[in-house]
Amino acid sequence: MTRTSRALQQRAGAALFARVAGPDATAVRARIHDTPGPRWFEPGSAIHRVHGDASMFVGGLRALLLQSLHPLAMAAVAAHSGYRGDPWGRLQRTSTFIAVTTFGTVDDAEAAVSVVRAVHERVRGAAPDGRAYAASDPDLLRWVHVAEADSFLDAHQRYGARPLDPAGCDEYVAQIGTVARRLGVVDPPSTLADLRATLEAYRPELAPSAAADDAARFLLVDPPIPWFARPGFAALARAAVASMPPWSAPLLRSAGPAVGRRRPATAGGRVTTSFIRWALDPA
């Protein structure tokens, strides 16, 4: 690698890392990875491979879109998350939580889980149709978990540097389920087959909503992205939408026609995730 390309890589990586992980990203990364102590997961395990890969950029977008299809979960997000007023702060908090629980010490991971559980206890309200919701509801927690696990794994298998074999997929589902259980999820799936069956079982509870449409437009049509980064973000968004389950098209009204259009979206997703992987290469 030439000195110029190395400098470009460092600048791109630093800018991207700071945007995703926050202004103190380097210090936070050092604390997560360098603090001595036992971890929940061994180095090289399936959850390390999935959560440490650039494919998470696609998986995260897909997870948000999929989660929004549950009207009660989306009502809670719309009323309490503040994603419009502070989208980058929300992203940074989420990415830090995933990093801490995946790579951090047991003490730090347990502290992060305690913070999130305390927040969930305060998030209560009513959806537009009058139904009550609570973020601590085990059924809603399970939906959020299943949507994330399915999305992160789906994106990794499509765009990851080293896709998992069937045993690795089962290992990933079981490992991410251990975090979910600590967050209050009852009986999270433990295999890929369980995950797919659980996702299918939620379909009767899913429906389109104005709040989900608004969130999709915010993510896909007018995201808070600088102009120079929009082409790359658009490629990630197209990859996320194209990988959504085919049955979600009628529910995801803002992007329904694009669901399942995989070929062009896959090419753009591969190029963009490859660039992100190169930019964030610690070497």
C-alpha positions in Angstrom: 0.0 0.0 0.0 1.4 3.4 -1.0 1.8 6.2 1.5 -1.1 8.1 -0.2 -3.5 5.3 -0.2 -2.6 4.5 3.4 -3.3 8.1 4.4 -6.6 8.0 2.5 -7.5 4.8 4.3 -6.7 6.3 7.7 -8.7 9.5 7.0 -11.7 7.5 5.7 -11.6 5.0 8.6 -11.3 7.7 11.3 -14.2 9.7 9.9 -16.4 6.7 9.6 -15.5 5.3 12.9 -16.1 8.6 14.7 -19.5 9.0 13.0 -20.6 5.5 14.1 -19.0 5.2 17.5 -18.9 8.9 18.6 -16.3 11.5 19.2 -14.5 9.4 21.9 -14.5 6.4 19.6 -10.8 5.6 20.0 -10.9 5.7 23.8 -14.1 3.7 23.9 -12.6 1.0 21.6 -9.5 0.8 23.7 -11.6 0.3 26.9 -13.8 -2.3 25.3 -11.0 -4.4 23.8 -8.0 -3.8 26.1 -9.5 -3.9 29.6 -8.5 -7.2 31.1 -11.0 -9.6 32.4 -13.3 -12.5 31.3 -15.7 -12.0 28.4 -19.0 -13.6 27.5 -17.7 -14.8 24.2 -14.4 -16.3 23.0 -12.3 -14.6 20.3 -13.1 -15.9 16.9 -16.6 -17.1 17.9 -19.5 -16.6 15.6 -20.8 -13.5 17.3 -17.3 -11.9 17.0 -17.2 -12.7 13.3 -20.7 -11.3 12.7 -20.6 -8.2 14.9 -17.1 -7.3 13.9 -17.8 -7.3 10.1 -18.7 -4.4 7.8 -21.8 -6.2 6.9 -23.3 -4.9 10.1 -23.9 -1.6 8.3 -26.5 -3.4 6.0 -27.8 -5.5 8.9 -28.4 -2.5 11.1 -30.5 -0.8 8.5 -32.5 -4.0 7.7 -33.1 -4.5 11.5 -34.6 -1.0 11.8 -36.9 -1.5 8.9 -38.0 -5.0 10.0 -38.5 -3.9 13.6 -40.7 -1.0 12.4 -43.3 -3.4 11.1 -44.6 -4.2 14.6 -47.0 -1.4 15.4 -46.4 -1.4 19.1 -42.6 -1.5 18.8 -42.7 1.3 16.3 -45.0 3.4 18.5 -42.5 3.1 21.3 -39.6 4.1 19.0 -41.6 7.1 17.5 -42.5 8.4 21.0 -39.4 7.8 22.9 -36.2 7.1 20.9 -35.6 10.6 19.6 -34.2 9.2 16.4 -35.1 12.3 14.3 -33.6 14.8 16.8 -30.4 12.8 17.5 -30.0 10.1 14.9 -26.2 9.9 15.2 -26.3 9.8 19.0 -28.8 6.9 18.9 -26.6 5.1 16.4 -23.5 5.6 18.6 -25.3 4.4 21.7 -26.5 1.3 19.9 -23.2 0.5 18.3 -21.4 0.9 21.6 -23.9 -1.4 23.4 -23.3 -4.1 20.7 -19.6 -3.7 20.9 -19.5 -3.8 24.7 -21.7 -6.9 25.0 -19.9 -8.7 22.2 -16.2 -7.8 22.9 -16.1 -6.2 26.4 -15.5 -7.6 29.8 -18.3 -9.3 31.7 -18.5 -6.4 34.2 -18.8 -3.8 31.4 -21.3 -6.0 29.5 -23.5 -6.5 32.6 -23.4 -2.7 33.3 -24.5 -1.9 29.8 -27.4 -4.4 30.0 -28.5 -2.9 33.3 -28.6 0.6 31.8 -30.7 -0.6 28.9 -33.1 -2.5 31.1 -33.6 0.6 33.3 -34.4 2.7 30.2 -36.9 0.0 29.0 -38.7 0.2 32.3 -39.5 3.9 31.7 -40.7 3.5 28.2 -44.5 3.1 28.3 -47.4 4.6 26.4 -50.2 3.9 23.9 -50.1 3.4 20.2 -52.4 5.4 17.9 -54.9 2.6 18.0 -55.2 2.8 21.8 -53.2 -0.3 22.6 -50.8 0.0 25.5 -47.1 -0.8 25.1 -44.1 -1.1 27.4 -40.6 -1.6 26.2 -40.0 -4.1 28.9 -42.8 -6.3 27.5 -41.1 -9.7 26.9 -43.1 -10.2 23.7 -41.9 -6.8 22.3 -38.4 -7.5 23.5 -38.4 -10.8 21.8 -39.6 -9.2 18.5 -36.8 -6.6 18.6 -34.3 -9.3 19.3 -35.5 -11.7 16.6 -35.5 -8.8 14.0 -32.0 -7.9 14.9 -30.6 -11.4 15.0 -32.2 -12.3 11.6 -31.0 -9.1 10.0 -27.4 -9.2 11.3 -27.0 -12.8 10.3 -28.7 -12.4 6.9 -26.4 -9.4 6.1 -23.3 -11.3 7.2 -24.2 -14.3 5.0 -24.6 -12.0 2.0 -21.9 -9.5 2.6 -19.6 -10.8 5.3 -15.9 -11.4 4.6 -16.3 -15.0 6.0 -19.9 -16.2 5.9 -20.7 -18.8 8.6 -21.3 -22.5 7.9 -24.6 -24.0 9.3 -23.0 -24.8 12.7 -21.7 -21.3 12.9 -25.2 -19.9 12.1 -26.6 -21.9 15.0 -23.7 -20.8 17.3 -24.4 -17.1 16.4 -28.2 -17.4 17.1 -27.4 -19.0 20.5 -24.8 -16.5 21.4 -26.8 -13.4 20.6 -29.6 -15.1 22.5 -27.6 -15.0 25.7 -27.4 -11.2 25.5 -31.2 -11.1 24.7 -32.0 -13.2 27.7 -30.1 -10.8 30.0 -32.1 -8.0 28.5 -35.4 -9.7 29.5 -36.2 -11.8 26.5 -37.9 -15.0 27.4 -36.9 -18.1 25.6 -34.9 -16.5 22.7 -34.3 -18.8 19.7 -31.2 -21.0 20.0 -30.8 -22.2 16.4 -31.2 -20.8 12.9 -34.3 -22.9 12.4 -35.8 -21.6 15.7 -35.0 -18.1 14.6 -36.8 -18.4 11.3 -39.8 -20.1 13.0 -40.0 -17.4 15.6 -39.9 -14.7 13.0 -42.7 -16.4 11.0 -44.8 -16.7 14.2 -44.8 -12.9 14.6 -46.3 -12.2 11.2 -49.9 -12.0 12.4 -48.8 -9.1 14.7 -47.1 -7.1 12.0 -48.9 -4.3 10.0 -48.1 -1.1 8.2 -48.3 2.1 10.1 -47.8 5.8 9.6 -44.9 5.8 12.0 -43.2 3.0 10.1 -43.6 4.8 6.9 -42.2 8.0 8.4 -39.1 6.1 9.7 -38.6 4.4 6.4 -38.7 7.7 4.5 -36.2 9.2 7.1 -33.8 6.3 6.5 -34.2 5.8 2.8 -35.3 9.0 1.2 -33.9 11.9 3.3 -31.3 10.5 5.7 -29.1 12.8 7.8 -26.0 12.1 5.6 -23.5 14.5 4.1 -23.9 14.9 0.4 -20.5 13.2 -0.4 -21.5 10.1 1.6 -25.0 9.7 0.1 -24.1 7.4 -2.8 -22.5 4.9 -0.4 -25.3 5.1 2.1 -27.8 4.7 -0.7 -26.1 1.4 -1.8 -26.3 0.1 1.8 -30.0 1.1 2.0 -30.8 -0.6 -1.3 -29.0 -3.7 -0.1 -31.0 -3.7 3.2 -34.3 -3.2 1.5 -33.7 -5.9 -1.2 -32.8 -8.4 1.6 -36.1 -7.9 3.5 -38.4 -10.9 3.6 -40.6 -11.0 0.5 -43.8 -11.0 2.7 -42.7 -7.6 4.1 -43.3 -5.7 0.8 -47.0 -4.9 1.4 -46.1 -3.8 5.0 -43.1 -1.6 4.1 -45.1 0.8 2.0 -42.4 3.4 1.5 -40.0 0.8 0.0 -42.2 -2.2 -0.8 -41.6 -2.2 -4.6 -37.8 -2.5 -3.9 -38.1 -5.5 -1.6 -36.5 -8.6 -3.2 -34.8 -6.7 -6.1 -31.5 -8.4 -5.2 -29.2 -8.4 -8.2 -28.3 -4.7 -8.5 -28.6 -4.1 -4.8 -26.3 -7.0 -4.0 -23.6 -5.6 -6.3 -23.8 -2.2 -4.7 -23.9 -3.7 -1.2 -20.7 -5.7 -1.9 -18.8 -2.7 -3.2 -19.8 -0.5 -0.3 -19.2 -3.0 2.5 -15.8 -3.9 0.9 -14.9 -0.2 1.0 -16.0 0.1 4.7 -14.0 -3.0 5.5 -10.9 -1.6 3.9 -11.4 1.8 5.6 -11.8 0.3 9.0 -9.0 -2.3 8.7 -7.0 -2.0 11.9 -3.8 -3.0 10.1 
